[in-house]
Amino acid sequence: MEKQTFRLPLGVTSTIDVARAMRELNALNDFMTAAKVRTPGTPLQLPKLTRQLDELARLNDYNLTDENHRKELTARLNTVMGKSPVLHISFASEPSVKALERILSWLRENIHAQALLTVGLQPGIAAGCVLRTPNLLFDMSLRSYLKQQEPYVVQLIEEAANRVVKKEVAQATNPAPQPAKQAEQPKVPAA
């Protein structure tokens, strides 16, 4: 049974998710093997499958009760673990699930069909994100932007400080004229 393209559901994001699906698939294999040696008529309850594994099988037309399908799915997941590109993305705060799904969807449509994403937190980046591959770094954070703009920011601060200093010097050398005091009027006695 030859499959054309192996697709990962958006719920399978990282190598951790792939490893979890593989463990679950191995547990299902063990259960099915044990079920073969049980005495006929013994009630069996199939182990509960996670939504990720169920969606993975459905998306790629695998029947998890078929031993050959389980073996092929295991082989495909091993290939994903070993050969799929893994990107690390860091945010200042926890990203929403919807945002991650949009990013992962774009990566899988434009970069690689089995791209995996590891998400991290770096509060120091302030806003934006940092994307790392094994050999490249894309820093799209506010921290990086401000660092690039540092000479300009320093120039603006110096200009503002110079204006304040010039104003203070001007006031110190040319004091503002004081309002003239009115001469005291003689008090008229009350009659």
Contacts in CASP RR format, 6 or more apart in sequence:
PFRMAT RR
TARGET T0000
AUTHOR 0000-0000-0000
METHOD contacts of the structure
MODEL  1
MEKQTFRLPLGVTSTIDVARAMRELNALNDFMTAAKVRTPGTPLQLPKLT
RQLDELARLNDYNLTDENHRKELTARLNTVMGKSPVLHISFASEPSVKAL
ERILSWLRENIHAQALLTVGLQPGIAAGCVLRTPNLLFDMSLRSYLKQQE
PYVVQLIEEAANRVVKKEVAQATNPAPQPAKQAEQPKVPAA
1 68 0 8 1.000
1 69 0 8 1.000
1 72 0 8 1.000
3 60 0 8 1.000
3 61 0 8 1.000
3 72 0 8 1.000
3 76 0 8 1.000
5 113 0 8 1.000
6 60 0 8 1.000
6 76 0 8 1.000
6 79 0 8 1.000
6 80 0 8 1.000
6 113 0 8 1.000
6 114 0 8 1.000
7 59 0 8 1.000
7 60 0 8 1.000
7 108 0 8 1.000
7 113 0 8 1.000
7 114 0 8 1.000
8 18 0 8 1.000
8 56 0 8 1.000
8 59 0 8 1.000
8 80 0 8 1.000
8 108 0 8 1.000
8 113 0 8 1.000
8 114 0 8 1.000
8 116 0 8 1.000
9 52 0 8 1.000
9 55 0 8 1.000
9 56 0 8 1.000
9 59 0 8 1.000
10 101 0 8 1.000
10 104 0 8 1.000
10 105 0 8 1.000
11 17 0 8 1.000
11 51 0 8 1.000
11 52 0 8 1.000
11 55 0 8 1.000
11 101 0 8 1.000
12 18 0 8 1.000
12 21 0 8 1.000
12 52 0 8 1.000
12 56 0 8 1.000
12 116 0 8 1.000
13 100 0 8 1.000
13 104 0 8 1.000
13 116 0 8 1.000
13 117 0 8 1.000
13 119 0 8 1.000
14 86 0 8 1.000
14 116 0 8 1.000
14 117 0 8 1.000
14 118 0 8 1.000
14 119 0 8 1.000
15 81 0 8 1.000
15 86 0 8 1.000
15 116 0 8 1.000
15 118 0 8 1.000
17 52 0 8 1.000
17 116 0 8 1.000
18 77 0 8 1.000
18 80 0 8 1.000
18 81 0 8 1.000
18 116 0 8 1.000
19 81 0 8 1.000
20 50 0 8 1.000
20 52 0 8 1.000
21 50 0 8 1.000
21 52 0 8 1.000
21 53 0 8 1.000
21 56 0 8 1.000
21 77 0 8 1.000
22 74 0 8 1.000
22 77 0 8 1.000
22 78 0 8 1.000
22 81 0 8 1.000
24 49 0 8 1.000
24 50 0 8 1.000
24 53 0 8 1.000
25 53 0 8 1.000
25 64 0 8 1.000
25 70 0 8 1.000
25 73 0 8 1.000
25 74 0 8 1.000
25 77 0 8 1.000
26 74 0 8 1.000
27 47 0 8 1.000
28 47 0 8 1.000
28 49 0 8 1.000
28 64 0 8 1.000
28 70 0 8 1.000
29 67 0 8 1.000
29 70 0 8 1.000
29 74 0 8 1.000
31 46 0 8 1.000
31 47 0 8 1.000
32 65 0 8 1.000
32 67 0 8 1.000
32 70 0 8 1.000
35 44 0 8 1.000
38 44 0 8 1.000
49 64 0 8 1.000
53 64 0 8 1.000
56 62 0 8 1.000
56 73 0 8 1.000
57 63 0 8 1.000
57 64 0 8 1.000
57 69 0 8 1.000
57 73 0 8 1.000
60 73 0 8 1.000
60 76 0 8 1.000
62 69 0 8 1.000
62 70 0 8 1.000
62 72 0 8 1.000
62 73 0 8 1.000
63 69 0 8 1.000
64 70 0 8 1.000
64 73 0 8 1.000
80 114 0 8 1.000
80 116 0 8 1.000
84 112 0 8 1.000
84 114 0 8 1.000
84 115 0 8 1.000
84 116 0 8 1.000
85 111 0 8 1.000
85 112 0 8 1.000
85 114 0 8 1.000
85 115 0 8 1.000
85 116 0 8 1.000
85 133 0 8 1.000
86 115 0 8 1.000
86 116 0 8 1.000
86 117 0 8 1.000
86 118 0 8 1.000
86 134 0 8 1.000
87 107 0 8 1.000
87 115 0 8 1.000
87 116 0 8 1.000
87 117 0 8 1.000
87 118 0 8 1.000
87 131 0 8 1.000
87 132 0 8 1.000
87 133 0 8 1.000
88 117 0 8 1.000
88 118 0 8 1.000
88 119 0 8 1.000
88 120 0 8 1.000
88 131 0 8 1.000
88 132 0 8 1.000
88 133 0 8 1.000
89 103 0 8 1.000
89 117 0 8 1.000
89 118 0 8 1.000
89 119 0 8 1.000
89 120 0 8 1.000
89 129 0 8 1.000
89 130 0 8 1.000
89 131 0 8 1.000
89 132 0 8 1.000
90 119 0 8 1.000
90 120 0 8 1.000
90 121 0 8 1.000
90 122 0 8 1.000
90 125 0 8 1.000
90 129 0 8 1.000
90 130 0 8 1.000
90 132 0 8 1.000
91 119 0 8 1.000
91 120 0 8 1.000
91 121 0 8 1.000
91 122 0 8 1.000
91 125 0 8 1.000
91 128 0 8 1.000
91 129 0 8 1.000
92 121 0 8 1.000
92 122 0 8 1.000
92 123 0 8 1.000
92 124 0 8 1.000
92 125 0 8 1.000
92 126 0 8 1.000
92 127 0 8 1.000
92 128 0 8 1.000
92 141 0 8 1.000
93 121 0 8 1.000
93 123 0 8 1.000
94 121 0 8 1.000
95 119 0 8 1.000
100 117 0 8 1.000
100 119 0 8 1.000
103 117 0 8 1.000
104 115 0 8 1.000
104 117 0 8 1.000
107 115 0 8 1.000
107 117 0 8 1.000
108 114 0 8 1.000
108 115 0 8 1.000
122 130 0 8 1.000
124 143 0 8 1.000
125 141 0 8 1.000
125 142 0 8 1.000
125 143 0 8 1.000
125 144 0 8 1.000
126 141 0 8 1.000
126 142 0 8 1.000
126 143 0 8 1.000
126 146 0 8 1.000
127 141 0 8 1.000
127 142 0 8 1.000
128 140 0 8 1.000
128 141 0 8 1.000
128 142 0 8 1.000
129 140 0 8 1.000
129 141 0 8 1.000
130 137 0 8 1.000
130 138 0 8 1.000
130 139 0 8 1.000
130 140 0 8 1.000
130 141 0 8 1.000
130 144 0 8 1.000
131 137 0 8 1.000
131 138 0 8 1.000
131 140 0 8 1.000
132 138 0 8 1.000
146 153 0 8 1.000
END
